[in-house]
Structures are given as C-alpha cells and as structure tokens.
Amino acid sequence: SGEGGAGTLVRVKEEEYKGLVANGLMLFEREEKDLSILLFKEILDHLARVDRVLSQDGGHLLLVGRGGVGRRSAATLICYMHRYHFATCKVTREYGLSHFKGDLKAVMQLAGIDGEKVCFYLEDHQFVDDTILETVNSLLSAGEVPGLYSHEELEPLLAPLKEMMLDEGGYRTPYDFFVARVKKNLHVCLSMDSTNEKFTTQCESNPAVYTSCNLLWMGEWTRASMKTVPLMLEGVRD
C-alpha cells in the first residue's frame, strides 16, 4: 500500500513492508492514539490481507475472530495509511434501525456525493436489531438500500452529481451514478465473533455477508507468535 490513496499493489519483502507499516503506525499514534500493535509476522500477514482488500474498489471485509486479536486496530491502521475516512456506529441504549440508517446515509453521501474513500466498520454487538444486518446485506449485494432515501431527499442530494454524470457518460440517471460511486468508494468491514451464538444464523440469513466480503480469519495466535510476542514487549528481553 501507499499513503495517499489506493494504488497499484506491488510485491515487497517482509522487512520492507514491516518498515512501511511501522512508519504508518508511528505517524498514526503521533496524530491520533496508541494502537498497541506489535508488528510480528502473523499481524503483518493480517495487515497485508486487509490492505489488499481495501485497495480494491468496493472491496469489503468480513473479519472473523475473538476479541483482542486486533481486528479493529488492523482496519484502523490500514485506513489511516490510505487516507480513508474511517466510520463506525456509536450505539446507545436507544439505538435502532432508524439511527443506523442515519449513519449509513452519512457514509454513503461521503462515498457517493463527495467521492471520498470510506471504510464503514461494523461489529456484531452493533447489530442490536436483526434489520440492521439485513440492511447491510442489501447494501453489500446491490450497492443501495431500497427506500433509504425519500424522493424529497434525493433531488437536492443528487444535484451536485448531474454535471459530473454527463462528463463521465454511460449513466441513465444521477441516482445510478450515485450508486456506482458508492460501490466504488465505500468499503464495508464487518467484524464478527464466531463464538457468538448468533454468528451462524446471521450469516445464513444474510448471504451477502460472506458472498460479497473477503473473509479473513483472525483467530487465536499461533504458538510461534505466542513465543515471539513476549520478546517484543519492553523490558522482557532484558
């Protein structure tokens, strides 16, 4: 990956990639917050796979694993290195489908109207209502959610795209152009725990979760990683 947006993927040696990631991590922690990522081989492999998917137009991710293996940190860091907008939902006690649709409209407008690259990061505990994941399923499969916008909302929303649509050519309506831009610029990143009792049912009921997403299994660390990690912690090697 390269900073400043998605570009052509190139093969790099592990140490070179580790240097790129370490530099990105240093800059992120200087500007944002401490991610506490240790860059051992297994986490670098995860980061490279997240990088590869998010570098593709409309590349979506399903990160499966238990808590504490760095799923959110991996997505956050790669988005930062690509200068993507990272968005998620702030779930409160009253949060429901209408609130989610408001959050979804915001990220779709960033991707479809402003043309920004956006990662919409969703965790299974945020699916407080089954209809939220059903809405995500529709977005993944079609690039749109029927009935999300009223006709009154669409007219002023799509106005900035009309001239751009004519310049690009090949689109029947501004709405079609909007959907195409959403498909290109919006990356949905689902983070789900396979030990959650609802996991299998949620996937079976919403097939686009696994047919439209690249699956990355982030389970428990290997024995080799478990031996490496303590040596990377400050003070342990001494």
Helices and strands as residue ranges (DSSP letters): H 14-31, H 41-54, E 61-64, H 71-82, E 85-88, H 97-112, E 118-123, G 124-126, H 130-142, H 151-158, G 159-161, H 162-168, H 174-185, E 186-192, H 199-205, H 208-211, E 214-217, H 223-232
